[in-house]
Amino acid sequence: MSIRGLAAAALCLFAAAACSQPASSGNSRVATLDSAAPGQPASTGVPERPVLRPDDGREEFDRYVAIFTQCLRKEGATVGSGPKPRMGDDPKSKAAARACDHLYPETWMEREARTNPRYVDRLRETAQCLKEHGHEVTVGGDPVALMYGDNTSANKAYADEQECEKLAFKDDLKKYAGS
């Protein structure tokens, strides 16, 4: 084995040993990667945004937006109206946005994109299903999403897309069933 190989092996062993022991409690200055239990999100101290389930309608979205807007006003933001109310560009409005952002809802698909390591595979399954229904669709972009040639194609595929997502994400959807 070469000197570089020995050095690389020693570095790997050192790194593995350093990461295998949890840091002691107290003022330890050693960085650790604490993980949540499998299936549980890691605690970041920031509350999760509310999730709009597949069966939620416009009324539920509007309810969440009203709570978000109320928080912004309480925090002193200059707030307009709309689905995601426009705020002033002043420092107080920016601070209010940071304080209230956790109240703005995300769709179940946005949550899946953020948290599900199988998300892209599920999107590919959705695209395959859509192709079987006669739609021209690909998976790509940044962030990764279903991509259609134009808005007309996307609009025509809407109902099929909802059904294909439910099929592709069927096991993942269980966590969003009736809260």
N, C-alpha and C positions, 0 to 999 in steps of 0.2 A: 504494500500500500504506500502511496506517495505521501509526502509531508502534508500536502494540501488535503489529501483524503483523510489523514489522521486528524488534522486540525478541524476539518468539517465534522468528523465523527465526534470528536471531543466537544465541539460547540453544540451539536445536537443533544448529546448526553447531558451537558450542563443545562441547556434550555429545558429539557424534559424534567430533570431533577428539580429545577427551580419552579416549574409550573405544577409539579405534582403535589407540593405541600401547600395547604392553605396558609394565608398570611395570619400571623397571630393577631389577636384583638388588641386594640389600643392604638397607639400612634405609629404603627408600622408604616414605613415609607416604601414598602415593596408593593408594586402594582400587581393586582390580581384580576382575573376574569371570573367573576362570580356568575354562575349560570342559574337560571330558574330550573325548577323541576321540569322534566320532559312534558311538553304539551302546555306549559305555562309561560306566559310572556315574562321576560326579565323586567324587574322593577326599575324604572328609570326615575321615579319620583314624580313624573308627569302623568296625570290621568289620561287614560285612553279616550279618544274621541268617541262619541256615540256612533253606533253603526245602524245604517238603514238596511233592514233585512229585505230579502227578495219580495216579501209580501207587503212591505210598507208602501203606503201611497204618498201622494203630495201633501196630505194633511200632516203626516208625521214629520216630513221634511220641514214644512212651515213651522211646526211646533218647536223643533230644535233651533231653527233660525231665529225665532222670537226669543228664545232663552239666550242665545248667543248675543243678539242685539241688545237685550236688556242688560247683560253683563257689560257690554261695551259702554253703554250709556252710564251705568253705575260707576264704571272706572274713569269716566270723564271724557270719553272719545266723542269727537264730532262725527255723527253717524247719519248717512243718507238712508234711502230705502232700496230694496231689491233682494234677490235671492241670497247674495252674500253682500250685505250692505257696504257701500263705499264709506271709507272713513277719511277723516282729515289726514293731512301729511305732517301734522304737528307732533312734537314729542309725546304729549299726553295721549294722543290717539294711537301712536305706535306702541306705547307701553300698555295701553288697554288691549290692543290686539294680541300682544304676547300673553297677557294675563287671561284672556278669554278664548284663545284659539282652540283649546281642548274641548270647548263646547260646540264647535261647528261640526256637523255630522259628516261622516264619510260613508260611502256605499259599501256593501259587503264585498264587492269586487275590489275596491280600493284597499280595504283591509287585507284581502287575500294577496293582492299584489305586494303589499308591504310585509306580510308575515309568513306567507306560505312558500316553503322552498320548492313545492311542486307546481307553483303557479304557471310557469311557462309551459310545462307539460300539459297542464289542464287547458291552457289556451290553445295549444296545438290540437288537442282532442276536440275542442269547440270548433276550431277552424275546419277540421276534417268533417265533422257533423254538418257544418254549414255548406261545405262543398258537396256533400251527399244530397243536400237540399237544393243544389243548383246555384249557389252563390259563389262569386269569385272573391276570395278573401285570403290574406296571408297574415302571418304573425311576425311582428317586427317593431322597429321604432325604439325611441328612448323617451319615455318609459315604454316597455314592451306592451303591445296591445294588438287587438285585431285591426287589420288595415284593409279598407275597401278602396276601390278605384276612385269613388266619388261619393258625395252625400246621398245621391239618389240610390245608389247600390246599398249603402248602409241603411237607409230608410226602408228599402224593400226587404232587407234581411232582419229587421228589428224583431219581429215575433219569433222567427226561427232562431235568432241569436239567443233570446231569452230561454227558449226550450233547450238549445244545445248547451248553454252554460249550466243549466240545471242538471243535465245528464253528465257533463264532464266533471262538474264540481259536486256531484251528489253526496259523496262522503263528507266533504268539507262543509256543505250546507247544514249539516245536522247541528253544528254549533250555533247557528243563527235561528233555529226553530224556536218560536214563541218564547219571548223573554218576560 
